[in-house]
């Protein structure tokens, strides 16, 4: 075992790709995604990562540990398909819990502290192992997709709404504030620093400002669809609408505009991720737009300290 370094990017990607292909039949993460993860502003690879090798030197497992305000700990773990020793997953979960418990003292007094875990819905063995480690299922998330065999319908924009080009140095703080506000109504939301959002959204290799569609009414940003064009498909990374403009057709219009532009760029499949019990009714919007459920993931949680919950759990009035 040893910590990861940035030079391990391709090695780590090879294992992640093998896992994805075994689970889904195609890659899910890109090499750029892995590079972004390993270079994040809040990760110290020496302390927050672990690579595990077999006796022959083959990489068989990875673990990366992240947190939000030391109240929510998120381990990212992958095991090489075909490596069947059940002790390995148990060890990784124990390691992640020990790492999190050491850092509980850094959380604000009185806040609830939890450790998360994740598995695909179809991976029953992984789900059982996570539950045996004391985790409870708390939520399911869907990947929804649309297959565009012909040009999608053009959007019908609400009156007074216009799109304006996204200029990173001028607009990135405004868009960050807008997305943070919109997503504060989403289950599990917890605020993240601007530099972390910028690292994941703007400084990554797949960022294309011409695929960020920001809707305005006058001088106010009303919502946005932040997309990327991956090799295999188009991806709506973030779709957020501020409360005053919800249920007026803006979300559907932004989604359809995204489909049209990605179609023009040669993408015939577009996907996004969504909470299966979305507090804002996002799943119904995506179904109206012609999307279907392509995958299901299961989110688990283990309480490490009781207290005040910092993340959104209900829709505030």
Secondary structure, DSSP 8 states (H G I E B T S, - for coil): -B---GGGHHHHHHHHHHHHHHHHSS--S-HHHHHHHHT-TT--HHHHEEEEE-TTS-EEEEEEEEEETTTEEEEEEEE-TT---HHHHHHHHHHHHHHHHHHGGGS-TTB-EEEEEEEETT-HHHHHHHHHTT-EEEEEEEEEEEE-SS--------TTEEEE---HHHHHHHHHHHHHHHHTTSTT-----HHHHHHHHTSSTT--GGGEEEEEETTEEEEEEEEEE-SS-EEEEEEEE-GGGTTTTHHHHHHHHHHHHHHHTT--EEEEEEETT-TT-HHHHHHHTT-EEEEEEEEEEEEEE-SB--S--S---
